[in-house]
Amino acid sequence: MTDYRGPATIDGITVEVHLSARFEPIEGQCRWAGRAAPNEALTRKQRSGQNAQLAIGQNAAEIKLSEPDPWGRVRISGQGHPPWPAAPGD
């Protein structure tokens, strides 16, 4: 699978993200995760404990937001087909 680094929208909050995906053969599905650049509104959203919607272009997926790291980057995780375009040859 591929990685994605670039702009995304999480519940209307525009952020820069770095995400990567991997196929889990035992589960038979793709899992993907990464981090969003520090953003106060996103940190407040994460603290609410609710799932969120991540959009990259016209593609969207439900995500889970986890605790920020020491640099303020919020962890993002999702499953299923990643919401970013595949790289040529993937």
Secondary structure, 3 states (H helix, E strand, C coil): CCEEEEEEEECCEEEEEEEEEEEECCCCEEEEEEEECCCHHHHHHHHCCCCEEEEECCEEEEEEEEEECCCCCEEEEEECCCCCCCCCCC
